[in-house]
Amino acid sequence: MSNILDKLSEKIAYWRKEAHEILNKAGEKVISEVTISQVYGGMRDIRALICDTSRVPKEEGLIIRGRYLKDLVDKTPEEIYYLLLTGELPDKNVLENFSAEIRKRKEVPGYVWDVLKAMPGDSHPMTMLDTALLSMQRESVFAKEYMGLKKEDFWKPTLEDALNIVARIPAVAAAVYRHHFNKGEIIEPDHEMDIAGDYVHMLGIETDKEEFYNLIKLYLVLHSDHEGGNVSALTTQTINSALSDLYYSLSGGFNGLAGPLHGLANQETLKWILDLMNKFNGTPSTEQIRAFVKETIDAGKVISGYGHAVLRVTDPRFDAFMKFGKKHLPDDPVFLTVTRLFEVVPEELKKIEKIKNPWPNVDAISGSLLYHYGMKEFSYYTVLFAVSRSLGLTAQAVVNRGMMFPLIRPKSVTSEFMKRAIEGK
């Protein structure tokens, strides 16, 4: 633990000094004005949070700690996690020490398996993951040490909790898969494997293991973080700002991730694609897709997997998955349908004036790749998303506690206030 602890001690001291200088120099400077439409519109585009782990510029897509995603697609989840925590990519020796720190924490308490097995068989996989995570709250180092700690040291037990969760969540998620979908006995973690390799091992899916490993490794990297304002990130950090430990906090984030407008989008998009293929008895032609897309738009329905709350370009995560698909499964029928949709949909959506972003997001493609390698249980896809996003969510929490950020407590207003504001009163 000493290596990552020492590095973060150094970084946090610098970040605190930097924040102190910013506040002293320009604490009253206005960085965002709020309109009534923004308040009624989900607080979209209001600058109200600090998140240094990543940012998502509208015209560029995900940038992790100042590094473009295209420069990180060949990295491992361990490298990305170290980057999210510290702002630096580890060298070979640092990576080995950090990876060993995670590997030694993999053992999941036995009672977690009892909890999963006691749940109703028709429980949603995300419900099972969240319940298992909450059951481990009794392991929280932060909860045990909080009363005797100074505020400036809160980040240290938060880091302990973060490393424990990141080490154990793949095993829990794999157990959910095997138990919920009747795949056989739970497979114990291999303490010599990396995060992605062990996750593939514990899932136990009969497929091309090397290619599936590369896909899961890429998936965990691409979904690891997406700035601080999305539902799961904002929820996790709001709960953690109350000094609830990371088990409580991440549980809240996972519950947000389970929503149809957040983490469920990938499974719904794949279902939409398969329904399209069923309509045409196989991979539809470009002409058939064009006609279907026009029909869908004319009916006032959305094209699943296209558009994004922030982005105004093709999601770079989509590009990374597309490159993987073209290399490993170019003739797969579902993937072919995805590529043909990409050729047609943006062109058609551009014709609609009110649509700001006609380009595909990551959900337009991720499910097709998982489906190819044998993970065909749609309801599980959000669990995989949660495993990946736990990297960013826990890293944000460690940094926020290191920065000693206060309780998140925005001001609410009434509808009467809005009416008076319009009248200038």
C-alpha positions in Angstrom: 0.0 0.0 0.0 2.9 2.3 0.7 3.7 3.1 -3.0 0.2 4.3 -4.0 -0.2 6.0 -0.5 3.0 7.9 -0.9 2.2 9.0 -4.5 -1.2 10.2 -3.5 0.1 12.0 -0.4 2.4 13.9 -2.7 -0.3 14.6 -5.3 -3.0 15.6 -2.8 -0.6 18.1 -1.1 0.0 19.7 -4.5 -3.7 19.7 -5.5 -4.8 21.2 -2.1 -2.2 24.0 -2.6 -3.4 24.6 -6.1 -7.1 24.8 -5.1 -6.2 27.2 -2.2 -4.4 29.5 -4.6 -7.4 29.4 -7.0 -9.8 30.3 -4.3 -7.7 33.1 -2.9 -7.1 34.6 -6.3 -10.5 34.3 -7.8 -13.0 32.8 -5.4 -15.7 35.3 -6.4 -15.3 34.9 -10.2 -18.4 33.9 -12.0 -17.9 30.7 -14.1 -21.5 29.9 -15.0 -24.8 31.6 -15.2 -28.0 29.6 -14.7 -31.2 30.0 -16.9 -34.6 28.9 -16.0 -34.6 26.4 -18.8 -31.4 24.8 -17.3 -33.1 24.5 -13.9 -36.1 22.8 -15.4 -33.9 20.8 -17.8 -31.9 18.6 -15.5 -29.2 21.3 -14.7 -27.7 20.6 -18.1 -24.4 22.5 -18.8 -24.4 24.2 -15.4 -20.7 24.4 -14.2 -21.1 23.4 -10.6 -18.7 20.5 -9.9 -15.0 19.8 -9.8 -13.9 16.6 -11.4 -10.3 16.2 -12.4 -10.4 12.4 -13.2 -11.9 13.1 -16.7 -13.7 15.6 -18.8 -16.0 15.2 -21.9 -15.7 18.2 -24.3 -18.6 18.3 -26.7 -16.4 18.2 -29.8 -13.8 15.7 -28.5 -15.3 13.1 -26.2 -13.8 11.4 -23.2 -10.4 12.7 -22.0 -8.9 11.0 -18.9 -6.5 13.1 -16.9 -5.6 15.1 -19.9 -5.1 12.1 -22.2 -7.2 11.4 -25.2 -9.0 8.1 -25.2 -7.3 7.0 -28.5 -4.0 7.1 -26.6 -5.3 4.8 -23.8 -7.1 2.0 -25.6 -4.2 -0.3 -25.3 -3.8 0.2 -21.5 -5.0 -2.2 -18.8 -7.7 -1.4 -16.2 -5.0 -1.3 -13.6 -3.1 1.4 -15.6 -6.2 3.4 -16.1 -7.1 3.2 -12.4 -3.7 4.4 -11.4 -4.0 7.2 -13.9 -7.5 8.2 -12.5 -6.2 8.2 -9.0 -2.9 10.0 -9.5 -3.0 11.8 -12.8 0.0 9.7 -14.0 0.4 6.5 -16.0 2.6 4.0 -14.0 5.9 2.7 -15.2 6.5 -1.0 -15.3 7.7 -1.3 -11.6 5.0 1.0 -10.3 2.3 -0.9 -12.2 3.5 -4.3 -10.9 3.4 -3.0 -7.3 0.0 -1.4 -7.8 -1.4 -4.5 -9.5 -0.1 -6.7 -6.7 -1.8 -4.4 -4.2 -5.1 -5.1 -6.0 -4.5 -8.8 -6.5 -4.0 -9.4 -2.8 -7.4 -7.9 -1.9 -9.5 -10.1 -4.2 -10.8 -12.5 -1.6 -14.6 -12.0 -1.2 -16.1 -12.7 2.2 -18.0 -16.0 2.2 -21.2 -14.4 3.5 -21.5 -12.5 0.2 -22.1 -15.8 -1.7 -24.8 -16.7 0.9 -26.5 -13.4 0.4 -26.6 -13.9 -3.4 -27.9 -17.4 -3.1 -30.6 -16.3 -0.7 -32.1 -13.8 -3.1 -35.1 -14.5 -5.2 -34.2 -16.1 -8.5 -35.9 -13.4 -10.5 -34.0 -10.6 -8.9 -32.4 -8.3 -11.5 -28.6 -8.8 -11.9 -28.1 -5.1 -10.9 -30.2 -5.7 -7.7 -28.0 -8.7 -6.9 -24.7 -6.7 -7.5 -25.9 -3.8 -5.4 -27.1 -6.0 -2.6 -23.8 -7.9 -2.5 -21.9 -4.7 -2.5 -24.0 -3.3 0.4 -23.6 -6.5 2.3 -19.8 -5.9 2.4 -20.3 -2.5 4.1 -19.2 -4.1 7.3 -15.8 -4.4 5.8 -15.4 -0.6 5.3 -12.1 0.7 6.7 -13.5 4.3 6.6 -16.5 3.4 8.7 -14.3 1.8 11.3 -11.7 4.6 11.5 -13.8 7.7 10.8 -14.3 8.8 14.5 -10.7 9.0 15.3 -9.5 10.7 12.0 -8.7 14.2 11.1 -10.5 15.6 8.1 -7.3 15.9 6.1 -6.8 12.1 6.5 -10.3 10.9 5.4 -8.9 10.0 1.9 -6.6 7.3 3.3 -9.3 4.8 4.5 -11.4 5.9 1.5 -8.5 4.6 -0.6 -8.4 1.4 1.3 -12.1 0.9 0.6 -11.7 1.8 -3.0 -8.9 -0.7 -3.6 -10.9 -3.4 -1.8 -14.0 -2.7 -3.9 -12.2 -2.6 -7.2 -10.4 -5.8 -6.4 -13.5 -7.7 -5.4 -16.3 -6.3 -7.6 -15.3 -8.5 -10.7 -15.7 -11.6 -8.6 -19.0 -10.5 -7.2 -20.2 -9.5 -10.7 -19.1 -12.9 -12.2 -20.9 -14.7 -9.4 -24.1 -12.8 -10.2 -23.8 -13.9 -13.8 -23.2 -17.6 -13.0 -25.9 -17.7 -10.2 -28.6 -15.7 -11.9 -28.3 -17.4 -15.3 -27.7 -20.9 -14.0 -24.2 -21.2 -15.4 -23.0 -23.6 -12.7 -20.9 -23.1 -9.5 -19.3 -19.8 -8.7 -15.7 -19.6 -9.9 -13.2 -18.3 -7.3 -10.8 -15.6 -8.3 -7.3 -16.4 -9.4 -4.9 -14.2 -7.4 -2.3 -14.3 -10.2 -4.5 -12.8 -12.9 -5.1 -9.2 -13.8 -8.5 -7.6 -13.4 -9.8 -8.3 -16.9 -8.3 -11.7 -17.2 -9.7 -12.9 -13.9 -13.1 -11.4 -14.7 -13.2 -13.5 -17.9 -12.0 -16.5 -16.0 -14.7 -16.2 -13.4 -17.5 -15.6 -15.9 -16.7 -19.0 -17.4 -18.2 -18.2 -20.8 -17.2 -20.8 -23.5 -15.7 -18.6 -26.2 -12.4 -17.4 -27.7 -10.8 -16.5 -24.4 -8.0 -14.4 -25.7 -10.3 -12.2 -27.9 -12.9 -12.0 -25.1 -10.2 -11.0 -22.7 -9.1 -8.2 -25.1 -12.7 -7.1 -25.4 -13.3 -7.0 -21.7 -10.1 -5.2 -21.1 -11.1 -2.6 -23.7 -14.6 -2.4 -22.3 -13.4 -1.7 -18.7 -11.1 1.0 -20.0 -13.6 2.7 -22.2 -16.4 2.8 -19.6 -14.1 3.6 -16.6 -15.1 7.3 -16.2 -17.1 10.0 -17.8 -16.6 13.2 -15.8 -18.6 14.1 -12.7 -22.0 15.2 -13.7 -23.6 12.0 -15.0 -26.2 10.3 -12.7 -23.9 7.6 -11.2 -21.0 9.9 -10.6 -23.1 12.7 -9.2 -25.0 10.3 -7.0 -21.9 8.6 -5.7 -20.1 11.8 -4.9 -23.2 13.4 -3.3 -23.6 10.5 -0.9 -19.8 10.3 -0.2 -19.8 14.1 0.6 -22.0 13.2 3.6 -19.1 11.0 4.7 -21.0 7.8 4.0 -18.4 5.2 3.2 -17.7 4.0 -0.3 -19.9 1.0 0.0 -23.0 3.1 0.7 -21.9 5.7 -1.9 -21.1 3.4 -4.7 -24.3 1.5 -4.1 -26.2 4.7 -4.7 -24.3 5.3 -7.9 -25.0 1.7 -9.1 -28.7 2.3 -8.5 -28.6 5.3 -10.7 -26.7 3.4 -13.3 -29.5 0.8 -13.4 -31.9 3.4 -14.9 -33.0 3.2 -18.5 -31.6 6.7 -19.3 -28.1 5.7 -18.0 -26.6 2.2 -17.8 -29.5 0.3 -19.3 -29.1 2.0 -22.7 -26.7 -0.6 -24.1 -29.0 -3.6 -23.6 -32.0 -1.7 -25.0 -30.0 -0.7 -28.0 -28.9 -4.3 -28.7 -32.5 -5.4 -28.4 -33.5 -2.8 -30.9 -30.8 -4.0 -33.3 -31.9 -7.6 -33.0 -35.6 -6.6 -33.5 -34.5 -4.9 -36.7 -32.7 -8.0 -37.9 -35.7 -10.1 -37.0 -37.9 -7.8 -39.1 -35.7 -8.5 -42.2 -34.8 -12.1 -41.4 -31.1 -11.4 -41.0 -28.7 -8.5 -41.6 -30.7 -5.9 -43.5 -29.3 -4.1 -46.5 -28.3 -0.4 -46.5 -31.5 0.4 -48.4 -33.7 -1.6 -46.0 -32.1 0.2 -43.0 -32.6 3.6 -44.7 -36.3 2.9 -45.2 -36.7 1.5 -41.6 -34.9 4.5 -40.1 -37.1 7.0 -42.0 -40.2 5.0 -40.9 -39.0 5.1 -37.3 -38.3 8.9 -37.4 -41.6 9.7 -39.1 -43.4 7.7 -36.3 -41.7 10.0 -33.7 -39.6 7.3 -32.3 -35.9 7.5 -31.4 -33.0 5.6 -33.1 -31.5 3.7 -30.2 -27.8 4.3 -29.6 -27.6 7.7 -31.4 -27.2 11.1 -29.8 -25.7 11.9 -26.4 -26.5 14.4 -23.6 -23.1 16.0 -23.9 -21.3 15.0 -27.1 -21.7 16.6 -30.5 -19.4 14.2 -32.4 -19.1 10.4 -32.8 -18.3 9.0 -29.3 -14.6 8.0 -29.4 -15.6 4.9 -27.4 -17.8 3.9 -30.3 -14.7 4.4 -32.6 -12.6 2.2 -30.4 -15.2 -0.6 -30.4 -15.7 -0.3 -34.1 -12.0 -0.7 -34.7 -12.0 -3.8 -32.5 -15.0 -5.3 -34.3 -13.6 -4.7 -37.8 -10.4 -6.5 -36.7 -11.9 -9.5 -34.9 -15.5 -10.0 -36.1 -16.0 -8.2 -39.4 -18.5 -10.7 -40.8 -20.6 -11.1 -37.6 -24.3 -10.5 -38.7 -25.1 -8.3 -35.7 -21.9 -6.3 -36.0 -22.5 -5.9 -39.8 -25.9 -4.4 -38.9 -24.2 -1.9 -36.5 -21.8 -0.8 -39.3 -24.6 -0.3 -41.8 -26.6 1.6 -39.3 -23.6 3.9 -38.8 -23.5 4.5 -42.6 -27.2 5.5 -42.7 -28.5 6.9 -39.4 -26.3 10.1 -39.0 -27.1 11.1 -42.6 -30.9 10.8 -41.9 -30.8 12.4 -38.5 -28.9 15.4 -39.9 -32.1 16.2 -41.9 -34.0 16.9 -38.6 -33.3 20.5 -37.5 -33.9 20.0 -33.8 -31.4 17.1 -33.5 -28.1 18.5 -32.2 -26.1 15.2 -32.3 -26.8 12.7 -35.0 -23.8 10.6 -34.2 -23.6 7.2 -32.4 -22.7 6.8 -28.8 -20.9 3.8 -27.2 -24.3 2.0 -26.6 -24.8 1.7 -30.4 -22.0 -0.9 -30.6 -20.9 -2.4 -27.3 -23.7 -4.9 -26.9 -23.1 -6.4 -30.4 -19.5 -7.3 -29.4 -20.5 -8.9 -26.1 -23.3 -10.8 -27.9 -20.7 -12.2 -30.4 -18.6 -13.7 -27.6 -21.4 -15.4 -25.9 -22.6 -12.9 -23.3 -26.2 -12.9 -24.7 -28.0 -12.1 -21.4 -29.1 -8.4 -22.0 -30.0 -7.8 -18.4 -26.4 -8.4 -17.3 -24.8 -5.7 -19.5 -25.4 -3.0 -16.9 -23.5 -5.1 -14.3 -20.5 -5.1 -16.6 -20.9 -1.4 -17.0 -20.9 -1.1 -13.2 -17.7 -3.1 -12.8 -16.0 -0.7 -15.2 -17.4 2.5 -13.8 -16.4 1.5 -10.3 -12.9 2.5 -11.3 -13.8 6.1 -12.0 -16.4 6.5 -9.2 -14.1 5.2 -6.5 -11.2 7.3 -7.8 -13.3 10.4 -7.8 -14.3 9.7 -4.2 -10.6 9.3 -3.1 -9.7 12.5 -4.7 -12.6 14.4 -3.3 -11.9 13.3 0.2 -8.3 14.2 -0.4 -9.4 17.7 -1.4 -11.6 17.9 1.7 -14.5 19.0 -0.4 -17.6 19.9 1.7 -21.0 18.4 1.8 -22.8 18.9 -1.6 -25.8 21.0 -0.9 -27.2 23.1 -3.8 -30.1 25.5 -3.2 -33.6 24.5 -4.4 -36.2 27.0 -5.4 -40.0 26.8 -5.7 -42.2 27.3 -8.8 -43.5 30.4 -7.2 -39.9 31.7 -7.1 -39.7 31.1 -10.8 -42.9 33.0 -11.5 -41.7 36.0 -9.5 -38.3 35.8 -11.3 -40.1 36.1 -14.6 -42.1 39.1 -13.3 -38.9 40.7 -12.1 -39.9 40.6 -8.5 
